[in-house]
C-alpha cells in the first residue's frame, strides 16, 4: 500500500488500525485457545 500521499493524521489512523487489528487477532487466538483448553478438560 502506497502511503506517500497520506497526510500525518491519515498515517496515524492507519497505524492505529494496524495495531487494533493485531490486538484483535491476538485476543481472538487467546479466546479460541481458552475454549479448546476448556473443551479438553471436559473429555
JOPEDA-V997368 format. One record per helix or strand of 2 or more residues. SS is the DSSP state (@ for helix, = for strand). FROM is the first residue (numbers start at 0). LEN is the number of residues. If there is no record, write none. Layout:
ss;from;len
SS;FROM;LEN
SS;FROM;LEN
//
This chain:
ss;from;len
@;7;35
//
